[in-house]
Amino acid sequence: MDIKQQIIEIIAEQAMLEPSDVTMDSTPESLGIDSLGLVESIFAIEERFDISVPFNANAPEQSDFDISSVARIVEGIEKLVAEQT
């Protein structure tokens, strides 16, 4: 399973939606994911891919990690995974 699909599944689970309801254009807000849900999603993604996401839950706007949409999250995770190999 590719990175994008795994991230979509994690985000869908957090939003209590079907993966098919999550598009690359979806934002955490549009999926009904609050800040706590977003933090839990990031933790789940970190565990799944054994990476550390540069995301500050207390100041997300100051993070180097773009969480504005599913596409941006996928891009960021793919980059972090690639840097590890």
Backbone torsions as a table, in degrees:
resi	resn	phi	psi	omega
1	MET	NA	135.4	-176.6
2	ASP	-80.0	166.8	-176.2
3	ILE	-58.2	-47.0	-178.0
4	LYS	-56.0	-47.7	-177.5
5	GLN	-64.1	-40.5	180.0
6	GLN	-64.7	-40.9	179.3
7	ILE	-65.9	-43.5	178.4
8	ILE	-59.3	-41.2	179.1
9	GLU	-63.7	-42.3	179.2
10	ILE	-63.7	-45.9	-179.0
11	ILE	-65.7	-41.7	179.1
12	ALA	-61.5	-42.8	179.1
13	GLU	-60.8	-43.2	179.5
14	GLN	-62.9	-37.3	-177.4
15	ALA	-87.0	-3.1	-176.4
16	MET	56.7	46.5	178.7
17	LEU	-125.2	169.8	171.9
18	GLU	-80.9	145.8	176.8
19	PRO	-52.7	-32.7	-179.7
20	SER	-66.9	-16.6	177.9
21	ASP	-83.7	-9.9	-177.5
22	VAL	-101.0	119.4	178.2
23	THR	-108.3	168.1	178.7
24	MET	-65.5	-24.3	179.5
25	ASP	-85.8	-9.9	-179.1
26	SER	-61.1	145.3	172.2
27	THR	-109.1	157.9	176.6
28	PRO	-53.1	-40.8	-179.2
29	GLU	-63.2	-43.4	-177.4
30	SER	-66.4	-22.7	178.7
31	LEU	-91.5	-2.6	179.6
32	GLY	80.0	22.2	179.3
33	ILE	-91.9	119.5	178.4
34	ASP	-84.7	-178.0	-175.3
35	SER	-62.7	-37.4	178.3
36	LEU	-66.1	-43.0	178.0
37	GLY	-62.0	-36.3	178.7
38	LEU	-66.2	-43.6	177.7
39	VAL	-61.1	-43.7	178.9
40	GLU	-63.3	-38.5	177.2
41	SER	-62.5	-45.4	179.9
42	ILE	-60.8	-44.1	177.9
43	PHE	-60.0	-43.6	-179.3
44	ALA	-63.9	-40.0	178.5
45	ILE	-66.2	-42.6	178.2
46	GLU	-58.8	-44.7	179.7
47	GLU	-64.7	-45.4	-176.8
48	ARG	-60.4	-40.9	-174.2
49	PHE	-104.2	1.3	-179.9
50	ASP	52.9	53.0	179.1
51	ILE	-131.3	169.0	174.0
52	SER	-115.2	121.0	-178.5
53	VAL	-92.0	126.0	-179.3
54	PRO	-75.7	72.7	-175.8
55	PHE	-126.2	124.7	178.9
56	ASN	-102.2	108.0	-176.5
57	ALA	-63.3	-28.7	-178.9
58	ASN	-78.4	-22.1	-180.0
59	ALA	-146.0	69.1	-175.2
60	PRO	-56.8	-31.5	-178.6
61	GLU	-69.3	-17.0	178.8
62	GLN	-94.7	-3.6	-178.4
63	SER	-73.3	154.4	174.5
64	ASP	-83.2	2.2	-174.1
65	PHE	-110.0	123.4	-175.9
66	ASP	-85.7	116.4	-179.2
67	ILE	-113.1	22.7	-173.4
68	SER	-70.6	-24.4	178.4
69	SER	-154.0	166.1	177.9
70	VAL	-60.1	-41.0	179.7
71	ALA	-58.3	-44.3	-179.4
72	ARG	-65.8	-40.0	179.0
73	ILE	-63.3	-46.7	179.4
74	VAL	-59.7	-46.3	179.1
75	GLU	-57.2	-46.2	-178.5
76	GLY	-63.3	-42.8	-179.2
77	ILE	-68.4	-41.8	178.6
78	GLU	-59.9	-38.8	178.7
79	LYS	-65.2	-45.0	-179.9
80	LEU	-64.3	-40.3	179.1
81	VAL	-65.8	-42.0	180.0
82	ALA	-63.5	-36.6	-179.6
83	GLU	-67.2	-22.8	-178.0
84	GLN	-80.6	-22.5	-175.5
85	THR	-91.7	NA	NA
